Amino acid sequence: MRKPPGEGKKRKTVPGRRNKKPEFTENPKTAGGVAMIRPIVHDPIFLAQPSAPATAEDLPIVTDLIDTLNANRDRCVGMAANMIGKKKRIIVIAKGPILVAMLNPKILAASGEYEAEEGCLSLEGTRKVKRFKSIRVTWQDLQMNQRVGMLDGFQAQIVQHEIDHCDGKLI
Ligand SMILES: [Zn+2]
C-alpha cells in the first residue's frame, strides 16, 4: 500500500542513514545477503489473478519482497508478492521501522467498518475502499509456524490492502 501523506512521524535527517536497512523481527534466509530489488508490476490483468498458497520453498520470494519494500520504503508501507511478479500468498508490512513478513495471511474476524482512501504502488492515484478498523488475522511466519494476532488502525488497513492483492483484488 502506498504511504498516505502525513502518515508517520517526520524523522530527523541523519546524514548517511538514508540507505540503512530497518531492523527485522525475523531473519529471512538470504541468498548470500544480496539484495534483490524487483521491478513493481503494474499490469492489472496479472494483478487480478489470485495467488497460490505459499510454502517453505517460497522463502526466497520473502527476501526479494523485503528488499523491494525497503527500496520503496519512503513511499510504501506494505507489499504483496504478486506486485513483484510472484503469485504466492506472501505479504510484507511495515510496523514503524520493522518489516513483518506474513505467509498465507487470513482474516478470521473483523469489526468497525469504515471508508478509507488508499493508494497503491502498482496503480496511479487513490481510491475509496471499505476497511475494518480492527481485525484478527492468522498467518505463517518465516519458520512456517502458525501465528494469530489482533491488528488495529493503520496496520490493520495495510494488511487488508495486501490480502486483497493475494486475492487478485485491486483497490
Ligand atoms: Zn497495493
Boltz pocket constraint, residues with backbone or C-beta under 6 A from the ligand:
constraints:
  - pocket:
      binder: B
      contacts: [[A, 1], [A, 2], [A, 78], [A, 119], [A, 120], [A, 121], [A, 122], [A, 161], [A, 165]]
      max_distance: 6.0
